[in-house]
Every structure is written in structure tokens, then in C-alpha cells.
């Protein structure tokens, strides 16, 4: 995993929801390079190439990060703030994929720089369709920001 390509980084601690998301993304050929992490602290280490992921090349950025809010050790909003506060990672699209409909969570997610906020549907078919549609948009339709965009002066 040290320098492998990553299309989608799924940060989700619910094993059932993670397996369902991974199944749907792979079934629709949306990610050959998917990494699933179920712990907030490990996810931060992966994103910033620290700890057990210190040998990972931080330049191998995911096309999109799918981020749950309720995670062990570091919650998703803390991870989002870290990502969007760092010039190396701030242009990585982050989709909050969570069960929380709380207005404060939605507001905080967007205030911290989330690119999208999706409440996970409860029904199997709706969940599958949501994952498929989201995957199509972020992995095939969206044009990712160039890595150098993080440090560009946009005032010119």
C-alpha cells in the first residue's frame, strides 16, 4: 500500500455499510483502487502519510474521500477540518456520507469545506443507487483539481 494509486478512500466504521458501499462501487466498475479505513485516527494517518502509512506517497491522492461523521478516535468533522486546512490535501473532494441529518452537522460539514453532504438511505435499494450515482459523479464525471492548485495564487 506504500505508493499505490487510490481512487476512493472510504472512511466508515460500520462494517455492513462499508461492505455494501464497496460492493456497489465495484459492481459498477467505479473503483479498482479503493481503500477502506474504519478508524478516524488511522484515516488521518493514511491521508497525511504518517504512522503505519508513513511510507505512502502523499502525492497519490484519492479522487474522492467518502467520510462518515461518527468514527472512533477522530470524528469525520475533525478529519474534514484537517484535510481542508492543509495545502497538500485541501483540494481533495470530501463527501460526507453519514446517517446524521442534524442541521448542526450539515452546517458544520459545509462550513469546514465538505464538497457534498449525503445522508445514507436506510433501504437497501436506495442505498445502492445513492452509492452508484455518487460514485459515477466523483470518479468519472468530476474533473479533479490539479495538485498544484493547492498552492496557486488565485488573485491574478
Secondary structure, 3 states (H helix, E strand, C coil): CCCCCCCEEEECCCHHHHHHHHHHHHHCCCCCCEEEECCHHHHHHHHCCCHHHCCCCCCCCCCEEEECCCCCCCCHHHHHHHHHHCCCCCCCEEEEEECCCCHHHHHHHHHCCCCEEEECCCCHHHHHHHHHHHHHHHHHHCCCCCHHHHHCCCCC
